[in-house]
Amino acid sequence: MITSKHLEKAIEEMKSVFKDVPFGIEHTNRVLSNANFIMSGEKVSFELQEIISLASVLHDIGAIEAQKKYGSMEGHYQEIEGPGIAKPILKRIGVPDETIDRICFIIGNHHTPEKIDRVDFQIVWEADYLENLQFGNEPKDPDSLRRKIVENFRTDTGKSLAFSRLVIND
């Protein structure tokens, strides 16, 4: 069983990795906050809450290594590097192996929506995608945003959060 101590330790580890990149910490904190909001609205089980929380905290953990190796923090490179960094962190903090495998699957595919296979992954993806829509280079016109939300958000809570955050009436 995963505990809140696992989450606290994962947050400490994430902050250590992003110590020279404050945006990484800020982004991760916002993704975790989004995930918490969506989980609450979707009433997911405690077990899934822990998986979603840990995956949210570590979803971009490969970004720094990706920058070093490939000269880019693009999502594809984060997916390549993330699981190899997350797995030892999760082992070190005492997360069970089967849970580590699931979290690493999510981290290793978090920019590939075609790989979403369960609600835990969907919630992490929505929590991150909302931040990318809001602060990334995505078009900000209401029609484009509305289309992206309708096409990509599957949870009612995630959709509602995206529409309200991006100030789109629907």
C-alpha positions as CSV (number, residue, x, y, z in Angstrom):
1,M,0.0,0.0,0.0
2,I,1.2,3.5,-0.8
3,T,1.0,6.2,1.8
4,S,1.1,10.0,2.0
5,K,4.7,9.6,3.1
6,H,5.5,8.1,-0.3
7,L,3.9,11.2,-1.9
8,E,5.9,13.6,0.4
9,K,9.1,11.8,-0.4
10,A,8.3,11.9,-4.2
11,I,7.7,15.6,-4.0
12,E,11.1,16.1,-2.3
13,E,12.8,14.0,-5.0
14,M,11.0,16.0,-7.7
15,K,12.1,19.3,-6.2
16,S,15.7,18.0,-6.0
17,V,15.7,17.1,-9.7
18,F,14.2,20.5,-10.7
19,K,16.2,22.5,-8.2
20,D,17.6,24.7,-11.0
21,V,14.4,24.8,-13.0
22,P,11.7,26.5,-10.8
23,F,9.2,26.3,-13.6
24,G,9.4,22.5,-13.4
25,I,8.4,22.6,-9.7
26,E,5.6,25.1,-10.3
27,H,4.2,23.1,-13.3
28,T,4.3,19.9,-11.3
29,N,2.5,21.5,-8.4
30,R,-0.2,22.8,-10.7
31,V,-0.6,19.4,-12.4
32,L,-0.9,17.7,-8.9
33,S,-3.5,20.3,-7.9
34,N,-5.5,19.7,-11.1
35,A,-5.2,15.9,-10.5
36,N,-6.4,16.2,-6.9
37,F,-9.4,18.3,-8.1
38,I,-10.3,15.8,-10.8
39,M,-9.9,12.8,-8.5
40,S,-12.1,14.3,-6.0
41,G,-14.9,15.0,-8.5
42,E,-14.5,11.6,-10.1
43,K,-14.5,9.9,-6.7
44,V,-11.6,7.5,-7.5
45,S,-10.4,4.9,-5.0
46,F,-7.7,5.6,-2.6
47,E,-5.4,3.1,-4.4
48,L,-5.9,5.0,-7.7
49,Q,-5.5,8.4,-5.9
50,E,-2.0,7.3,-4.8
51,I,-1.0,6.1,-8.3
52,I,-2.4,9.3,-9.9
53,S,-0.7,11.5,-7.3
54,L,2.7,9.9,-7.7
55,A,2.5,9.8,-11.5
56,S,1.5,13.5,-11.5
57,V,4.5,14.4,-9.3
58,L,6.9,12.5,-11.4
59,H,5.4,12.9,-14.9
60,D,8.1,15.3,-16.2
61,I,11.0,13.9,-14.1
62,G,12.9,13.0,-17.3
63,A,12.9,16.6,-18.6
64,I,16.3,17.6,-17.3
65,E,18.0,14.4,-18.6
66,A,16.2,14.8,-21.9
67,Q,17.7,18.3,-22.1
68,K,21.2,17.0,-21.4
69,K,20.9,14.1,-23.8
70,Y,18.9,15.5,-26.7
71,G,19.1,19.2,-26.2
72,S,15.3,19.3,-25.8
73,M,12.7,18.9,-23.1
74,E,10.0,17.9,-25.7
75,G,7.5,15.4,-24.5
76,H,8.8,12.5,-26.6
77,Y,12.2,12.8,-24.9
78,Q,10.6,13.1,-21.4
79,E,8.8,9.9,-22.2
80,I,12.1,8.1,-23.1
81,E,14.0,9.4,-20.0
82,G,11.3,9.6,-17.4
83,P,10.7,6.0,-16.4
84,G,14.4,5.3,-15.9
85,I,14.6,8.2,-13.4
86,A,11.3,7.6,-11.8
87,K,11.8,3.8,-11.1
88,P,14.8,4.2,-8.7
89,I,13.0,7.1,-6.9
90,L,9.9,5.0,-6.4
91,K,11.9,2.0,-5.2
92,R,13.9,4.2,-2.9
93,I,10.7,5.6,-1.3
94,G,9.2,2.1,-0.9
95,V,6.5,1.9,-3.5
96,P,5.5,-1.7,-4.4
97,D,6.8,-3.0,-7.7
98,E,3.5,-3.5,-9.4
99,T,2.6,0.1,-8.6
100,I,6.0,1.3,-9.9
101,D,5.3,-0.5,-13.2
102,R,2.0,1.3,-13.6
103,I,3.4,4.7,-12.7
104,C,6.3,4.3,-15.0
105,F,3.9,3.3,-17.8
106,I,2.0,6.5,-17.4
107,I,5.2,8.6,-17.2
108,G,6.6,6.9,-20.2
109,N,3.5,7.7,-22.3
110,H,2.2,10.9,-20.7
111,H,2.4,12.8,-24.0
112,T,0.8,10.0,-26.0
113,P,-2.9,10.1,-25.5
114,E,-3.4,7.1,-27.7
115,K,-1.8,5.0,-25.0
116,I,-4.4,6.0,-22.3
117,D,-5.9,2.8,-21.1
118,R,-7.4,3.5,-17.7
119,V,-8.9,6.3,-15.7
120,D,-5.7,6.8,-13.7
121,F,-3.7,7.6,-16.8
122,Q,-6.6,9.8,-18.2
123,I,-6.6,11.9,-15.0
124,V,-2.9,12.5,-15.1
125,W,-3.1,13.3,-18.8
126,E,-6.0,15.8,-18.3
127,A,-4.2,17.4,-15.3
128,D,-1.1,18.0,-17.4
129,Y,-2.8,18.8,-20.7
130,L,-4.8,21.5,-19.0
131,E,-1.6,23.2,-17.9
132,N,-0.2,22.9,-21.4
133,L,-3.4,24.4,-22.9
134,Q,-3.3,27.3,-20.4
135,F,0.5,28.1,-20.4
136,G,1.9,26.4,-23.5
137,N,2.0,27.4,-27.1
138,E,-1.4,26.1,-28.0
139,P,-3.8,28.5,-29.8
140,K,-5.8,30.4,-27.2
141,D,-8.9,31.3,-29.3
142,P,-12.1,30.0,-27.7
143,D,-13.1,27.7,-30.6
144,S,-9.8,25.9,-30.7
145,L,-9.7,25.5,-26.9
146,R,-13.3,24.3,-26.9
147,R,-12.5,21.7,-29.6
148,K,-9.4,20.5,-27.8
149,I,-11.3,20.1,-24.5
150,V,-14.2,18.2,-26.1
151,E,-11.9,15.9,-28.1
152,N,-9.4,15.1,-25.3
153,F,-11.1,15.3,-21.9
154,R,-13.0,12.2,-20.9
155,T,-13.8,12.9,-17.2
156,D,-16.7,15.1,-16.4
157,T,-14.7,16.9,-13.7
158,G,-11.7,17.4,-16.0
159,K,-13.9,18.9,-18.7
160,S,-15.6,21.2,-16.3
161,L,-12.3,22.3,-14.8
162,A,-10.9,23.0,-18.3
163,F,-13.9,25.0,-19.4
164,S,-13.9,27.0,-16.3
165,R,-10.2,27.6,-16.1
166,L,-10.0,28.6,-19.8
167,V,-13.1,30.8,-19.4
168,I,-15.1,29.0,-22.0
169,N,-18.8,28.8,-21.6
170,D,-20.3,25.5,-22.6
